[in-house]
Amino acid sequence: MNYSSRLFLYGPVGLFATLVIAMMVYWWVASNTLSKTLDRWNGHEVAPGVHLSFSKKAMSGFPFRVDSQLDGLRIEVQTSHGPTVWNAEHFALHSLAYGSGQYVFEAAGKQSVQWHDDRGQLHEYDFLPGTLRASSISDREGLARFDIQVLDASSADISATRVEFHIRRNPTIDGYDLAATADGVHFSPDLGAPFSTDLKHFASITLISPGSSFAKFLDGRSGWRPAVQDWHKRDGGLKIDSLELAWGDLDAKGAGALTVDGLHRPFGALHLSIANWDELRRNVPSTSGSRDGAGMAKALSLVATNQNAPIDKPLDVTTTFKDGVFYVGSIPADLLAPLY
């Protein structure tokens, strides 16, 4: 066998072996880098006001993915009312090993969320999801898109067939497009839902601008407070292009715009068209109300009565957020606490 024959015989084998070794080395470097980053984050602040910890870690995914499985994950975010904490029994992070800016996150097992309301009272929500999955895409400008989906979440307090939230950088203006949906939500009677214990459908499409106020926050380089303060100083707002709500027998659609006032309370208006509104007058007790006003359900019923609205036509009403009061038409329904 001459030299050229040996080259054609062993050359492809050697090239393949070199490629395999290079892939192994590259994956090991990428996996080791992520592993060390997670170890450095464990028990420490990973972004301003955000702490992360976990009890166990395992790396896998060779050769095309870098996967990290975390047990006992805890993420704590500082807010104006106290810490908000998410605990996940099992959590996984997946990314492509070769240069992609896309990540996929999954959570399984028991999940719990703890938060404080505006009066400092601690609340806790425990649930078991059928599926809890999220993904993010980043580019040179930072976060381009984030999506989260929860399917078949079961809980004694609130259960849901499907909940989704999506955010993407608007390609034409300085803003982020937000989309949220929820289907088959059931509330425990103890929670005192305003219309019914069954929220059949919710959907909203919103634009928040200017989006550049949140760029550093979404990249983890700044806390949420500086982002919101910059957004407020630049006359930031939410443009609600569409809102759909099927709650009990009510069927509402609407649109509007919101921002915050100088005391960080909601300010703006939503214009609603509500079908089957006569169910309110039949089913809402005359004594029902919120702790600080008539309550939304009763206020809607009063507005319909004052307008002498035809039963067979949708009720058109404007809800207003102004000076710390939530109005349904001209009727005060509740007080508004600062958002931050």
C-alpha positions as CSV (number, residue, x, y, z in Angstrom):
1,M,0.0,0.0,0.0
2,N,1.5,3.3,-1.1
3,Y,1.3,6.6,0.8
4,S,-1.6,8.1,-1.2
5,S,-3.7,4.9,-0.5
6,R,-3.1,5.2,3.2
7,L,-4.0,8.9,3.1
8,F,-7.4,8.1,1.5
9,L,-8.0,5.3,4.0
10,Y,-7.0,6.9,7.3
11,G,-7.5,10.5,6.4
12,P,-11.4,10.5,6.8
13,V,-11.1,8.4,10.0
14,G,-8.6,10.9,11.5
15,L,-10.7,13.9,10.4
16,F,-13.8,12.3,12.0
17,A,-11.9,11.5,15.2
18,T,-10.5,15.1,15.3
19,L,-14.0,16.5,14.9
20,V,-15.4,14.3,17.7
21,I,-12.6,15.3,20.1
22,A,-13.1,19.0,19.2
23,M,-16.9,18.6,19.9
24,M,-16.1,16.9,23.2
25,V,-13.7,19.6,24.3
26,Y,-16.1,22.4,23.2
27,W,-19.0,20.9,25.0
28,W,-16.9,20.3,28.1
29,V,-15.8,24.0,28.1
30,A,-19.3,25.3,27.6
31,S,-20.8,23.0,30.2
32,N,-18.0,23.7,32.7
33,T,-18.4,27.4,32.2
34,L,-22.2,27.3,32.9
35,S,-21.6,25.0,35.9
36,K,-19.1,27.3,37.5
37,T,-21.4,30.3,36.8
38,L,-24.3,28.5,38.6
39,D,-22.0,27.6,41.5
40,R,-20.9,31.2,41.8
41,W,-24.6,32.4,41.7
42,N,-25.8,29.8,44.3
43,G,-26.8,31.7,47.4
44,H,-25.9,35.1,46.1
45,E,-27.4,38.1,44.2
46,V,-27.5,37.3,40.5
47,A,-29.0,40.7,39.5
48,P,-29.8,43.8,41.5
49,G,-32.4,42.7,44.1
50,V,-32.6,39.1,42.8
51,H,-31.1,36.2,44.8
52,L,-30.8,32.6,43.6
53,S,-30.1,29.4,45.4
54,F,-30.4,25.6,44.8
55,S,-29.7,22.4,46.8
56,K,-28.5,20.1,44.0
57,K,-27.1,20.5,40.4
58,A,-26.4,18.1,37.5
59,M,-25.0,18.8,34.0
60,S,-25.9,16.8,30.8
61,G,-26.9,17.3,27.2
62,F,-23.7,16.2,25.3
63,P,-23.1,16.7,22.4
64,F,-25.4,19.4,21.1
65,R,-27.0,20.9,24.2
66,V,-25.8,22.1,27.5
67,D,-28.4,21.1,30.1
68,S,-28.5,21.9,33.8
69,Q,-30.9,20.2,36.2
70,L,-31.4,22.0,39.5
71,D,-33.3,20.7,42.6
72,G,-34.7,22.9,45.3
73,L,-34.5,26.1,43.3
74,R,-35.3,29.4,45.1
75,I,-35.5,32.8,43.5
76,E,-36.2,35.8,45.7
77,V,-37.0,39.3,44.3
78,Q,-37.1,42.3,46.5
79,T,-40.2,44.5,46.1
80,S,-41.5,47.6,47.8
81,H,-43.9,45.5,49.8
82,G,-41.5,42.8,50.8
83,P,-39.7,39.9,49.1
84,T,-41.4,37.8,46.4
85,V,-40.2,34.2,46.4
86,W,-40.6,31.4,43.9
87,N,-39.6,27.8,45.0
88,A,-39.4,25.0,42.4
89,E,-38.9,21.4,43.4
90,H,-37.2,20.6,40.0
91,F,-35.9,23.1,37.4
92,A,-34.0,22.6,34.1
93,L,-32.1,25.0,31.9
94,H,-31.4,24.0,28.2
95,S,-29.2,25.8,25.7
96,L,-27.6,24.9,22.4
97,A,-23.8,24.3,22.8
98,Y,-22.9,26.1,19.5
99,G,-23.5,29.8,19.6
100,S,-27.3,30.2,19.9
101,G,-28.8,32.9,22.1
102,Q,-31.8,30.8,22.8
103,Y,-32.5,29.2,26.2
104,V,-35.4,26.9,27.3
105,F,-36.4,26.6,30.9
106,E,-38.6,23.9,32.5
107,A,-40.0,23.4,36.0
108,A,-41.6,20.3,37.5
109,G,-42.8,19.1,40.8
110,K,-44.3,21.3,43.5
111,Q,-44.1,25.0,42.9
112,S,-44.8,27.8,45.4
113,V,-45.0,31.6,45.2
114,Q,-44.9,33.9,48.2
115,W,-45.5,37.6,48.1
116,H,-46.6,40.6,50.3
117,D,-49.6,42.8,49.4
118,D,-49.6,46.6,49.8
119,R,-50.5,46.2,53.5
120,G,-47.6,43.9,54.2
121,Q,-49.7,40.7,54.6
122,L,-47.9,37.6,53.4
123,H,-49.7,35.4,50.8
124,E,-48.6,32.0,49.4
125,Y,-49.8,30.1,46.4
126,D,-48.8,26.4,46.0
127,F,-49.5,24.5,42.8
128,L,-48.5,21.5,40.8
129,P,-48.2,22.2,37.0
130,G,-48.7,19.6,34.3
131,T,-46.3,21.7,32.2
132,L,-44.3,24.8,33.1
133,R,-42.0,25.9,30.3
134,A,-40.3,29.1,29.3
135,S,-37.9,30.3,26.6
136,S,-35.8,33.4,25.9
137,I,-34.0,34.7,22.8
138,S,-31.2,37.3,23.1
139,D,-29.3,39.2,20.4
140,R,-26.8,42.0,20.2
141,E,-29.3,44.4,21.6
142,G,-30.2,42.2,24.6
143,L,-33.4,40.3,25.3
144,A,-35.5,40.0,22.1
145,R,-38.2,37.7,23.3
146,F,-39.4,35.8,26.4
147,D,-42.3,33.3,26.6
148,I,-43.8,31.3,29.5
149,Q,-46.5,28.7,29.4
150,V,-48.2,26.8,32.3
151,L,-50.6,24.0,31.5
152,D,-53.0,22.2,33.8
153,A,-51.9,23.9,37.0
154,S,-53.7,22.4,40.0
155,S,-54.2,24.0,43.4
156,A,-56.8,24.2,46.1
157,D,-56.9,28.0,45.7
158,I,-56.5,28.7,42.0
159,S,-56.4,26.1,39.2
160,A,-56.0,26.8,35.5
161,T,-56.1,24.9,32.2
162,R,-53.7,27.2,30.4
163,V,-51.8,30.4,31.3
164,E,-49.4,32.1,28.9
165,F,-47.3,35.3,28.9
166,H,-45.2,36.6,26.0
167,I,-43.0,39.6,25.6
168,R,-41.0,40.7,22.5
169,R,-39.1,43.7,21.5
170,N,-41.2,45.7,19.0
171,P,-39.3,45.8,15.7
172,T,-40.6,49.2,14.6
173,I,-40.7,51.4,17.8
174,D,-39.0,51.8,21.2
175,G,-41.3,49.4,23.0
176,Y,-42.1,45.9,24.0
177,D,-45.2,44.0,22.9
178,L,-46.9,42.1,25.8
179,A,-49.5,39.3,25.3
180,A,-51.2,37.4,28.1
181,T,-53.9,34.7,28.0
182,A,-55.6,32.5,30.6
183,D,-58.2,29.8,30.1
184,G,-60.2,27.6,32.4
185,V,-59.2,29.4,35.6
186,H,-61.1,28.4,38.8
187,F,-61.0,30.3,42.0
188,S,-61.8,28.9,45.5
189,P,-65.0,30.5,46.9
190,D,-62.9,31.7,49.9
191,L,-61.1,34.1,47.6
192,G,-64.2,36.2,46.9
193,A,-63.9,36.5,43.2
194,P,-65.9,39.6,42.0
195,F,-68.1,37.9,39.4
196,S,-67.8,34.1,39.5
197,T,-65.5,31.4,40.6
198,D,-64.8,30.5,36.9
199,L,-62.8,32.8,34.7
200,K,-63.3,31.0,31.3
201,H,-61.1,33.2,29.2
202,F,-58.8,36.2,29.5
203,A,-56.6,37.7,26.7
204,S,-54.8,41.0,26.3
205,I,-52.4,42.6,23.8
206,T,-50.5,45.6,25.2
207,L,-47.6,47.8,24.2
208,I,-45.3,49.2,26.9
209,S,-43.1,52.1,25.9
210,P,-40.4,53.4,25.9
211,G,-38.9,49.9,25.9
212,S,-35.3,51.2,26.3
213,S,-36.1,52.0,29.9
214,F,-36.2,48.3,30.7
215,A,-33.3,47.1,28.5
216,K,-30.7,46.9,31.4
217,F,-33.3,45.3,33.7
218,L,-34.3,42.6,31.2
219,D,-30.6,41.8,30.7
220,G,-30.0,41.5,34.5
221,R,-27.7,44.5,34.6
222,S,-30.0,46.7,36.6
223,G,-32.8,46.5,39.2
224,W,-36.5,47.0,38.4
225,R,-36.8,50.2,40.4
226,P,-34.3,52.3,38.2
227,A,-36.1,50.9,35.1
228,V,-39.5,51.9,36.3
229,Q,-38.3,55.3,37.5
230,D,-36.7,56.0,34.1
231,W,-39.9,54.8,32.3
232,H,-42.0,57.1,34.5
233,K,-39.7,60.1,34.0
234,R,-39.9,59.6,30.2
235,D,-43.8,59.7,30.3
236,G,-44.0,55.9,29.8
237,G,-47.3,54.2,29.4
238,L,-49.2,51.0,28.6
239,K,-51.3,51.0,25.4
240,I,-53.9,48.2,25.8
241,D,-54.9,47.4,22.2
242,S,-57.3,44.7,23.1
243,L,-58.8,43.1,26.2
244,E,-61.1,40.1,26.3
245,L,-62.7,38.7,29.4
246,A,-65.2,35.9,29.8
247,W,-65.9,35.6,33.5
248,G,-68.9,33.6,34.6
249,D,-71.8,34.8,32.3
250,L,-70.1,38.1,31.5
251,D,-68.4,38.6,28.2
252,A,-66.4,41.9,28.0
253,K,-64.1,43.4,25.4
254,G,-62.2,46.7,25.7
255,A,-59.1,48.8,25.1
256,G,-57.4,51.8,26.8
257,A,-54.2,53.3,28.1
258,L,-52.6,53.3,31.6
259,T,-49.6,54.8,33.3
260,V,-48.7,55.7,36.9
261,D,-49.2,59.0,38.7
262,G,-46.7,60.9,40.9
263,L,-47.5,58.5,43.8
264,H,-46.9,55.4,41.7
265,R,-50.7,54.6,41.5
266,P,-52.4,53.5,38.3
267,F,-53.7,56.4,36.2
268,G,-55.7,56.1,33.0
269,A,-58.9,54.5,31.6
270,L,-60.3,51.4,30.1
271,H,-63.3,51.4,27.8
272,L,-65.4,48.2,28.1
273,S,-68.3,46.7,26.2
274,I,-70.0,44.1,28.4
275,A,-72.5,41.5,27.1
276,N,-74.8,39.6,29.5
277,W,-74.4,42.3,32.0
278,D,-77.9,41.8,33.4
279,E,-76.5,38.7,35.3
280,L,-74.9,41.2,37.6
281,R,-78.2,42.7,38.7
282,R,-79.6,39.3,39.3
283,N,-76.7,37.6,41.1
284,V,-74.8,40.4,43.0
285,P,-76.1,40.9,46.5
286,S,-76.9,44.5,47.5
287,T,-74.4,44.2,50.3
288,S,-71.5,43.0,48.1
289,G,-68.6,45.4,47.9
290,S,-64.9,45.8,48.4
291,R,-63.2,46.9,51.6
292,D,-62.8,50.5,50.2
293,G,-65.8,51.0,47.9
294,A,-68.8,49.6,46.1
295,G,-66.8,46.8,44.5
296,M,-66.5,46.4,40.7
297,A,-69.4,44.0,40.3
298,K,-71.9,46.1,42.3
299,A,-70.6,49.3,40.6
300,L,-71.2,47.8,37.2
301,S,-74.7,46.9,38.2
302,L,-75.4,50.4,39.5
303,V,-74.0,52.0,36.3
304,A,-76.4,49.8,34.2
305,T,-79.3,50.8,36.4
306,N,-78.4,54.6,36.2
307,Q,-78.1,54.4,32.4
308,N,-81.4,52.4,32.1
309,A,-79.4,50.3,29.7
310,P,-81.3,47.9,27.4
311,I,-80.9,44.3,28.6
312,D,-80.5,42.9,25.1
313,K,-77.6,45.2,24.2
314,P,-74.0,45.4,25.5
315,L,-73.3,47.8,28.3
316,D,-70.7,50.4,27.4
317,V,-68.8,51.7,30.4
318,T,-65.5,53.5,31.1
319,T,-63.4,52.4,34.1
320,T,-61.1,55.1,35.3
321,F,-58.0,55.0,37.5
322,K,-57.5,58.5,39.0
323,D,-56.2,60.1,42.2
324,G,-55.9,56.7,43.9
325,V,-59.5,55.7,43.2
326,F,-60.8,53.1,40.8
327,Y,-64.1,54.3,39.2
328,V,-66.7,52.4,37.2
329,G,-68.4,55.2,35.3
330,S,-68.7,57.8,38.0
331,I,-69.0,55.3,40.9
332,P,-66.0,54.8,43.2
333,A,-65.4,51.0,43.3
334,D,-62.1,50.7,45.2
335,L,-59.0,52.4,46.3
336,L,-55.7,52.0,44.5
337,A,-52.5,51.3,46.2
338,P,-49.1,52.3,44.9
339,L,-47.6,49.8,42.5
340,Y,-44.1,50.3,43.8
